[in-house]
Amino acid sequence: MAKITYIEFGGKEHTIDVANGMTVMEGARDNGVKGIEADCGGACACSTCHVYVDEAWVARLPKKDAMEEDMLDFAYQPDSARSRLTCQIKVSDALDGLRVYMPEKQI
């Protein structure tokens, strides 16, 4: 299990215990975090679970695959270094303390 902090665009923080094997998106969706819509349910077929990963965590996460890179092209104001789709980040103990920031909106 990992404690993940989701920060809404307005600054409100939600620190949630997310079980190993779930995705960062599922942790937000299952706990009512505003700002992650997850329209495709985690199939990497949209960009509505887009976040900006805290700079301290960027290098600690697995690399983006080609499908995630392609979907991020459709995200609202993507950042080439910090943008990730939360449906593509599997939770493990190694993610304990992860901080992600929601964009102003999802598209």
Secondary structure, DSSP 8 states (H G I E B T S, - for coil): -EEEEEE-TTS-EEEEEE-TTSBHHHHHHHTT-TT---TTSSSSSSSTTEEEE-GGGGGGS----HHHHHHHTTSSS--TTTEEEGGG-B--GGGTT-EEE--S---
